[in-house]
Each structure stands twice: as structure tokens, then as C-alpha cells.
Amino acid sequence: MPASGLLERNRLIFCHFDSYSTALRFVRIDDSVMLPAPLPEGASMEATPTDTGDTPTDVLRAVLEKLNINSSQIELDDGFEAWLSTDTGPIQIHLARFTTFEAPHEAIAPHGGVFKPISLNSAVTPADLA
């Protein structure tokens, strides 16, 4: 499947958990915690998941390639599953965690990204809050 379609049907949320301070921070680029792009307007929770045929590993690989981030620093959360319904079809949300000791600010800074606690991400797009 082409990567563009893959990235239209899927989004990633990146986080980092600091085991020393117990700080949980999420990557925010521009006004969104969804990567590689914010959710489309009108996105809403979908009760029953629809299988798109995309694997979380393929999604992660495509987003990391787009952002030029080292895949050895990331781990997918296999227990996280969320689906949204949009005008163009379902979107699956995946959660990935940076496994580095400290949040790798230098990996996301070139994209205008920052790590922020969820409480400071209240200015994300309304669609991301769906």
C-alpha cells in the first residue's frame, strides 16, 4: 500500500515516560499531538473498529521515515487501540513511546516539536480532542 494512504488512515501519538521523575510527556508538533498530521475536522469516536489492513509497525515505520527519527528509540504500545470515523473513512490511532532515558528533544526539534505533559496540551486542535 502506498505510504500516503497509510498515513491518511492512521495517526501516531508519541510519548516519553521518565522513570526517574515519573513525568509522562507527549510530542506536540504545531497544534497537534497526532502525527504526521492533525485529525480532520469532524472526526468522531468509532464504536466498532474497521480493519484497514495496516499494521502498526508499517505506520510507525512510515512516520519515523517522514520525521527522520531512529526506530531503535521507539516502542509501540500494543495494548492501545482507538478508532475514529471521518468523512473519508476510519482512522486508527496508535501509541508509540520513546525508550530513551531522557526525552529526545533533538529528534523532534527540527520539526518544531516539543515534549509537553498532557495538561499543557490543551491548545491542540479540537479534532485531536475527539
Stockholm file with secondary structure:
# STOCKHOLM 1.0

chainA/1-130         MPASGLLERNRLIFCHFDSYSTALRFVRIDDSVMLPAPLPEGASMEATPTDTGDTPTDVLRAVLEKLNINSSQIELDDGFEAWLSTDTGPIQIHLARFTTFEAPHEAIAPHGGVFKPISLNSAVTPADLA
#=GR chainA/1-130 SS CCHHHHHHHEEEEEEEEETTTTEEEEEEETTBSSBSSCCCTTCEECSSCCCCSCCHHHHHHHHHHHHTCCGGGEEECTTCCEEEEETTEEEEEEEEEECSSSCCHHHHGGGTEEEECGGGCTTSCGGGGC
#=GC SS_cons         CCHHHHHHHEEEEEEEEETTTTEEEEEEETTBSSBSSCCCTTCEECSSCCCCSCCHHHHHHHHHHHHTCCGGGEEECTTCCEEEEETTEEEEEEEEEECSSSCCHHHHGGGTEEEECGGGCTTSCGGGGC
//
